[in-house]
Amino acid sequence: MDQKGVGKLVKMSFKLGRETNPHLHVGICGEHGGDPDTIEFLNSVGIDYVSCSPFRVPIARLAAAQAKIKQSK
C-alpha cells in the first residue's frame, strides 16, 4: 500500500471515524490484508483486524505479531 498517499487517507479516515464513534471497528480485506508492510503500517494507525486469502494467513499472523512487538518497544 502506498503509505504516503493512500496511507494518509486511511489514517485520516480511522481518526475521523473514531472521533464520531469511539467503538468503531476497522479492518481491511484482500491481498493487502496479507502484506507484512501494510499490516505493520495499519497496526500503527490502530486497525482492528485483517482478512486475507488462506495461504497468506500464516504470513499475516507473523507480521501482526512482529508489528505489535515493534509497537511496544
N, CA, C and O atoms as a MOPAC input file, in Angstrom:
PM7 MOZYME 1SCF
protein

 N      0.84500 1    -1.17500 1     0.00000 1
 C      0.00000 1     0.00000 1     0.00000 1
 C      0.89200 1     1.24000 1     0.00000 1
 O      1.89600 1     1.30100 1     0.70900 1
 N      0.51600 1     2.19900 1    -0.78700 1
 C      1.20300 1     3.48200 1    -0.82100 1
 C      0.90600 1     4.22500 1     0.48200 1
 O     -0.19100 1     4.75400 1     0.66500 1
 N      1.87600 1     4.26200 1     1.37400 1
 C      1.64300 1     4.83800 1     2.70200 1
 C      1.58400 1     6.36100 1     2.70500 1
 O      0.94100 1     6.95000 1     3.57500 1
 N      2.24600 1     7.00700 1     1.74800 1
 C      2.22500 1     8.47200 1     1.70500 1
 C      0.90200 1     9.00700 1     1.16700 1
 O      0.41500 1    10.03600 1     1.63500 1
 N      0.31900 1     8.32400 1     0.19400 1
 C     -0.93300 1     8.78000 1    -0.40300 1
 C     -2.14000 1     8.09300 1     0.21000 1
 O     -2.89100 1     8.69800 1     0.97500 1
 N     -2.31700 1     6.82600 1    -0.13300 1
 C     -3.44800 1     6.05200 1     0.36900 1
 C     -3.36500 1     5.92400 1     1.89500 1
 O     -4.38200 1     5.99200 1     2.58500 1
 N     -2.16200 1     5.74100 1     2.40600 1
 C     -1.98300 1     5.61800 1     3.85600 1
 C     -2.44900 1     6.85100 1     4.60100 1
 O     -3.02400 1     6.75200 1     5.68500 1
 N     -2.20300 1     8.01000 1     4.02000 1
 C     -2.65500 1     9.25900 1     4.65000 1
 C     -4.18000 1     9.29900 1     4.72200 1
 O     -4.74800 1     9.72900 1     5.72600 1
 N     -4.84000 1     8.85000 1     3.65200 1
 C     -6.30900 1     8.80500 1     3.64300 1
 C     -6.83400 1     7.78500 1     4.65400 1
 O     -7.82300 1     8.03700 1     5.34200 1
 N     -6.16800 1     6.63500 1     4.73800 1
 C     -6.57200 1     5.60100 1     5.69800 1
 C     -6.43900 1     6.14000 1     7.12100 1
 O     -7.35700 1     6.00900 1     7.93200 1
 N     -5.29700 1     6.74100 1     7.41400 1
 C     -5.04400 1     7.29500 1     8.74900 1
 C     -6.10000 1     8.34600 1     9.11100 1
 O     -6.61800 1     8.36200 1    10.22700 1
 N     -6.40800 1     9.22100 1     8.15000 1
 C     -7.40500 1    10.26100 1     8.37600 1
 C     -8.79700 1     9.65000 1     8.61000 1
 O     -9.53700 1    10.10500 1     9.48200 1
 N     -9.14200 1     8.63000 1     7.83600 1
 C    -10.46900 1     8.02300 1     7.99600 1
 C    -10.59200 1     7.30400 1     9.33200 1
 O    -11.65300 1     7.34000 1     9.95600 1
 N     -9.51700 1     6.64700 1     9.78400 1
 C     -9.54000 1     5.99700 1    11.09800 1
 C     -9.77300 1     7.04200 1    12.18400 1
 O    -10.62700 1     6.86900 1    13.05400 1
 N     -9.00800 1     8.12200 1    12.12400 1
 C     -9.08900 1     9.18000 1    13.13600 1
 C    -10.48000 1     9.80100 1    13.16400 1
 O    -11.09300 1     9.89700 1    14.22700 1
 N    -10.98300 1    10.22300 1    12.01000 1
 C    -12.28500 1    10.87700 1    11.95000 1
 C    -13.42500 1     9.91500 1    12.28000 1
 O    -14.38700 1    10.29700 1    12.94600 1
 N    -13.31900 1     8.68000 1    11.82100 1
 C    -14.34600 1     7.68800 1    12.13300 1
 C    -14.44200 1     7.40000 1    13.61900 1
 O    -15.53900 1     7.25800 1    14.15900 1
 N    -13.29800 1     7.31200 1    14.28200 1
 C    -13.29600 1     7.01600 1    15.71900 1
 C    -13.65600 1     8.23900 1    16.56300 1
 O    -14.08500 1     8.09800 1    17.70800 1
 N    -13.48500 1     9.42800 1    16.00600 1
 C    -13.97300 1    10.62100 1    16.71000 1
 C    -15.49100 1    10.61300 1    16.73300 1
 O    -16.10500 1    11.03500 1    17.71300 1
 N    -16.09500 1    10.13400 1    15.65600 1
 C    -17.55200 1    10.05800 1    15.56100 1
 C    -18.09200 1     8.89100 1    16.37900 1
 O    -19.10200 1     9.02100 1    17.07000 1
 N    -17.40900 1     7.75000 1    16.29600 1
 C    -17.83500 1     6.54100 1    17.01200 1
 C    -16.60300 1     5.87500 1    17.62300 1
 O    -15.89300 1     5.15400 1    16.92400 1
 N    -16.33400 1     6.10100 1    18.91400 1
 C    -15.14000 1     5.54000 1    19.55300 1
 C    -15.08300 1     4.00300 1    19.53900 1
 O    -14.01800 1     3.41900 1    19.73500 1
 N    -16.21500 1     3.36200 1    19.30900 1
 C    -16.26800 1     1.89400 1    19.29800 1
 C    -16.19800 1     1.32200 1    17.88000 1
 O    -16.44900 1     0.13300 1    17.68000 1
 N    -15.85900 1     2.15400 1    16.90100 1
 C    -15.77500 1     1.73300 1    15.50400 1
 C    -14.68400 1     0.68100 1    15.32300 1
 O    -13.54200 1     0.88200 1    15.73500 1
 N    -15.04500 1    -0.43700 1    14.70700 1
 C    -14.07700 1    -1.48600 1    14.37300 1
 C    -13.70000 1    -1.32100 1    12.90600 1
 O    -14.56200 1    -1.26300 1    12.03000 1
 N    -12.39800 1    -1.24800 1    12.65700 1
 C    -11.91500 1    -1.00100 1    11.30600 1
 C    -11.00200 1    -2.14200 1    10.88400 1
 O    -10.14700 1    -2.58000 1    11.65400 1
 N    -11.18600 1    -2.62200 1     9.66000 1
 C    -10.36400 1    -3.70600 1     9.15100 1
 C    -10.10700 1    -3.54600 1     7.67200 1
 O    -10.58500 1    -2.60700 1     7.03500 1
 N     -9.35200 1    -4.47000 1     7.14500 1
 C     -9.03300 1    -4.47300 1     5.71900 1
 C     -9.11600 1    -5.91000 1     5.21900 1
 O     -8.79800 1    -6.84700 1     5.95200 1
 N     -9.53600 1    -6.07800 1     3.99500 1
 C     -9.57100 1    -7.42000 1     3.43100 1
 C     -8.92800 1    -7.39500 1     2.05100 1
 O     -8.74300 1    -6.33500 1     1.45400 1
 N     -8.60100 1    -8.54900 1     1.57200 1
 C     -7.96600 1    -8.66200 1     0.26400 1
 C     -6.48300 1    -8.93000 1     0.40200 1
 O     -6.00600 1    -9.29600 1     1.47600 1
 N     -5.76600 1    -8.74900 1    -0.67200 1
 C     -4.33800 1    -9.06100 1    -0.66800 1
 C     -3.53200 1    -8.14700 1     0.24100 1
 O     -2.49200 1    -8.55600 1     0.75800 1
 N     -3.99400 1    -6.91100 1     0.44800 1
 C     -3.28200 1    -6.02700 1     1.38600 1
 C     -3.34300 1    -6.57200 1     2.80300 1
 O     -2.46200 1    -6.29300 1     3.61700 1
 N     -4.37200 1    -7.34200 1     3.10000 1
 C     -4.50500 1    -7.94600 1     4.42400 1
 C     -3.44100 1    -8.98700 1     4.72000 1
 O     -3.28600 1    -9.39000 1     5.87300 1
 N     -2.71100 1    -9.42700 1     3.72300 1
 C     -1.65000 1   -10.40700 1     3.92000 1
 C     -0.26500 1    -9.85900 1     3.62800 1
 O      0.70300 1   -10.61800 1     3.58300 1
 N     -0.15600 1    -8.55000 1     3.42800 1
 C      1.13600 1    -7.93400 1     3.12800 1
 C      1.79100 1    -7.43400 1     4.41600 1
 O      1.22200 1    -6.57300 1     5.08600 1
 N      2.96000 1    -7.94400 1     4.78000 1
 C      3.60400 1    -7.56700 1     6.04500 1
 C      3.83300 1    -6.05900 1     6.21900 1
 O      3.62100 1    -5.53700 1     7.31400 1
 N      4.25200 1    -5.35900 1     5.18200 1
 C      4.46900 1    -3.91300 1     5.30500 1
 C      3.15900 1    -3.17300 1     5.56200 1
 O      3.10800 1    -2.24500 1     6.37000 1
 N      2.11400 1    -3.58400 1     4.87600 1
 C      0.80300 1    -2.96300 1     5.07200 1
 C      0.28300 1    -3.25200 1     6.46700 1
 O     -0.26700 1    -2.36200 1     7.11600 1
 N      0.44500 1    -4.47200 1     6.93500 1
 C     -0.01100 1    -4.83200 1     8.27600 1
 C      0.71200 1    -3.99700 1     9.33000 1
 O      0.09400 1    -3.52000 1    10.28100 1
 N      2.01800 1    -3.82200 1     9.15900 1
 C      2.77300 1    -3.01000 1    10.12000 1
 C      2.25800 1    -1.57100 1    10.12700 1
 O      2.06300 1    -0.98900 1    11.19400 1
 N      2.03700 1    -0.99600 1     8.94500 1
 C      1.51200 1     0.36500 1     8.86600 1
 C      0.13500 1     0.45900 1     9.51100 1
 O     -0.11300 1     1.34700 1    10.32600 1
 N     -0.75600 1    -0.45100 1     9.15000 1
 C     -2.11800 1    -0.40200 1     9.67900 1
 C     -2.15100 1    -0.61500 1    11.18800 1
 O     -2.99000 1    -0.03600 1    11.87800 1
 N     -1.25800 1    -1.42800 1    11.69400 1
 C     -1.16900 1    -1.60500 1    13.13800 1
 C     -0.80300 1    -0.27900 1    13.81000 1
 O     -1.31300 1     0.04000 1    14.88400 1
 N      0.07300 1     0.48000 1    13.17800 1
 C      0.49400 1     1.76200 1    13.75600 1
 C     -0.63800 1     2.78900 1    13.78900 1
 O     -0.61100 1     3.70600 1    14.61000 1
 N     -1.63300 1     2.64600 1    12.90600 1
 C     -2.76100 1     3.57900 1    12.90900 1
 C     -3.98500 1     3.01900 1    13.61700 1
 O     -5.02100 1     3.68200 1    13.67700 1
 N     -3.88100 1     1.80800 1    14.15400 1
 C     -4.94200 1     1.27200 1    15.00400 1
 C     -5.96900 1     0.37400 1    14.36100 1
 O     -7.13100 1     0.38000 1    14.76600 1
 N     -5.57100 1    -0.39800 1    13.36900 1
 C     -6.51900 1    -1.32700 1    12.73900 1
 C     -6.93800 1    -2.40900 1    13.73800 1
 O     -6.16000 1    -2.78300 1    14.61500 1
 N     -8.15400 1    -2.90300 1    13.60300 1
 C     -8.66400 1    -3.93700 1    14.49900 1
 C     -8.47900 1    -5.34900 1    13.94900 1
 O     -8.23900 1    -6.28400 1    14.71300 1
 N     -8.59000 1    -5.51000 1    12.63800 1
 C     -8.47800 1    -6.85100 1    12.06400 1
 C     -8.08500 1    -6.79100 1    10.59300 1
 O     -8.26900 1    -5.77400 1     9.92300 1
 N     -7.55000 1    -7.88600 1    10.11500 1
 C     -7.27100 1    -8.03700 1     8.68500 1
 C     -7.90300 1    -9.34000 1     8.21300 1
 O     -8.08900 1   -10.27600 1     8.99100 1
 N     -8.22200 1    -9.38100 1     6.95900 1
 C     -8.76400 1   -10.57300 1     6.33300 1
 C     -7.98000 1   -10.78100 1     5.04100 1
 O     -7.73600 1    -9.83500 1     4.29200 1
 N     -7.59300 1   -12.02100 1     4.79100 1
 C     -6.80500 1   -12.29500 1     3.58700 1
 C     -7.07300 1   -13.72000 1     3.11500 1
 O     -7.77100 1   -14.48500 1     3.78000 1
 N     -6.51900 1   -14.06000 1     1.97700 1
 C     -6.69700 1   -15.40500 1     1.43900 1
 C     -6.00700 1   -16.41400 1     2.36500 1
 O     -5.03200 1   -16.07900 1     3.03700 1
 N     -6.51200 1   -17.63700 1     2.39500 1
 C     -5.99600 1   -18.63900 1     3.33800 1
 C     -4.49200 1   -18.87500 1     3.28500 1
 O     -3.87200 1   -19.08500 1     4.32700 1
 N     -3.89400 1   -18.84500 1     2.10100 1
 C     -2.47200 1   -19.13400 1     2.03900 1
 C     -1.63100 1   -17.99800 1     2.63000 1
 O     -0.45200 1   -18.20000 1     2.92200 1
 N     -2.21200 1   -16.81000 1     2.81200 1
 C     -1.49100 1   -15.68600 1     3.39700 1
 C     -1.68500 1   -15.56900 1     4.91400 1
 O     -1.02800 1   -14.74600 1     5.55100 1
 N     -2.55700 1   -16.36000 1     5.48900 1
 C     -2.84100 1   -16.25900 1     6.93000 1
 C     -1.58100 1   -16.41300 1     7.78500 1
 O     -1.37600 1   -15.59200 1     8.67900 1
 N     -0.73000 1   -17.41300 1     7.56300 1
 C      0.47400 1   -17.51400 1     8.40600 1
 C      1.37500 1   -16.27300 1     8.30600 1
 O      1.93400 1   -15.82700 1     9.30800 1
 N      1.50900 1   -15.73200 1     7.11700 1
 C      2.31900 1   -14.53000 1     6.91700 1
 C      1.68700 1   -13.35100 1     7.65600 1
 O      2.38400 1   -12.58400 1     8.31900 1
 N      0.37700 1   -13.21100 1     7.54100 1
 C     -0.33600 1   -12.10900 1     8.19100 1
 C     -0.23500 1   -12.20700 1     9.71200 1
 O     -0.04200 1   -11.19600 1    10.38800 1
 N     -0.36300 1   -13.40200 1    10.24300 1
 C     -0.27300 1   -13.57200 1    11.69700 1
 C      1.12100 1   -13.22200 1    12.20600 1
 O      1.26500 1   -12.55100 1    13.22900 1
 N      2.13400 1   -13.67300 1    11.49900 1
 C      3.50300 1   -13.36000 1    11.88400 1
 C      3.76600 1   -11.85900 1    11.78500 1
 O      4.37000 1   -11.27600 1    12.68600 1
 N      3.32100 1   -11.23600 1    10.70900 1
 C      3.51600 1    -9.79400 1    10.52900 1
 C      2.79500 1    -8.99800 1    11.61900 1
 O      3.32300 1    -8.00300 1    12.11500 1
 N      1.59900 1    -9.43400 1    11.98600 1
 C      0.84900 1    -8.73600 1    13.04200 1
 C      1.56300 1    -8.86200 1    14.38500 1
 O      1.63200 1    -7.89500 1    15.14500 1
 N      2.09000 1   -10.04200 1    14.67900 1
 C      2.81200 1   -10.23900 1    15.93200 1
 C      4.08500 1    -9.38900 1    15.96100 1
 O      4.39900 1    -8.77900 1    16.98200 1
 N      4.80800 1    -9.34900 1    14.85800 1
 C      6.02100 1    -8.55300 1    14.79400 1
 C      5.71700 1    -7.06400 1    14.91400 1
 O      6.46000 1    -6.33100 1    15.56500 1
 N      4.63600 1    -6.61600 1    14.29500 1
 C      4.24800 1    -5.20200 1    14.37500 1
 C      3.89200 1    -4.83000 1    15.80500 1
 O      4.23500 1    -3.74300 1    16.27100 1
 N      3.21000 1    -5.72200 1    16.49900 1
 C      2.81500 1    -5.47000 1    17.89300 1
 C      4.04900 1    -5.37700 1    18.78700 1
 O      4.11600 1    -4.52500 1    19.67300 1
 N      5.02400 1    -6.25500 1    18.55300 1
 C      6.26400 1    -6.22500 1    19.32800 1
 C      7.01500 1    -4.92800 1    19.07100 1
 O      7.49600 1    -4.30000 1    20.01400 1
 N      7.12400 1    -4.51300 1    17.80900 1
 C      7.80300 1    -3.25300 1    17.47200 1
 C      7.10500 1    -2.06400 1    18.12900 1
 O      7.75300 1    -1.13900 1    18.61900 1
 N      5.77300 1    -2.10600 1    18.13100 1
 C      4.99900 1    -1.01200 1    18.69800 1
 C      5.19800 1    -0.89900 1    20.21300 1
 O      5.16000 1     0.20300 1    20.76100 1
 N      5.40500 1    -2.01500 1    20.87800 1
 C      5.55000 1    -1.99600 1    22.33700 1
 C      6.92800 1    -1.55200 1    22.80300 1
 O      7.11600 1    -1.28500 1    23.99000 1
 N      7.89200 1    -1.46800 1    21.89700 1
 C      9.25000 1    -1.04600 1    22.27900 1
 C      9.37500 1     0.43700 1    22.40300 1
 O     10.45300 1     0.94100 1    22.71600 1

